[in-house]
């Protein structure tokens, strides 16, 4: 069992609305969302996997390359 306390009213309303749109109860909807979160690797896992594979560029060069690619899109 899991209880989440101090859920703001606005957040509760959004979750109830999304659950209804999905044809699910609030509990079913939240459980589905939690399962999706748990299925994704954590940031630490992703970074560890990347470190094992080895990078071809230093981090700052990779960031610069991504930024340059974004500037070229319009």
N, C-alpha and C positions, 0 to 999 in steps of 0.2 A: 504494500500500500504506500502511496505517496500523497502527501498533502503539501500544497503550496500556499503559504500564508502571505498576507499583505499584498495581494494582487490588486493593483489599482483598478477602479471601476471602469475606466476607459479601456484598459487592456482586456478585462473580462468581457466587456461588451463586444470588442473586436473578435475575440476568440469564439464567443458564442455565435456571432454572425457567420464567421468562416466555417464553423462546424455545421451550422444549418445549411449553408450553401453547398457543403459537401455531402449533405444527407447523413451526417453523423451526430452522435451525442457529443457533448463537450468533452467527456472523458475519452471517448473513442478518438476524437480529433486530436486531443493533446497527446494521447498515447502514440498515435501515428507520427506526430511531429517529433516526439522524443525519440522514437525508433529511428527516424531519419537522421537526427542529430547524432545519435550513438553510432550509426553506421558509417558516418564520415570519419576519416582519420583526424586526430587532433593536430594542431599546429606543430607540436613537438614531434609527432610521428612523421609528418610530412618533411620537416626539416632534417630529421634523422635519416629518412630514406634518401633525400637529396644529397646529404653528406656522404652516405655510403656509395652513391653512384658517382660522386665527384662532379664538380662543375667545370665548365669550359671557360667561364668568365668569372672574374671577381664580382662580388655582389654589386659594387658601385657601378661597374661597367654594364652589368645586366640591367640595372635600374635606368641608366642613361639610354640604353638601347630601347627599352620599353617606352620611355618618354619620347624618344625620337620617332618611334613608330606611331605614337598617339598624335604627335604634331603633324604627321603626314596625312592623317585621316581628316576628311571633311565631309 
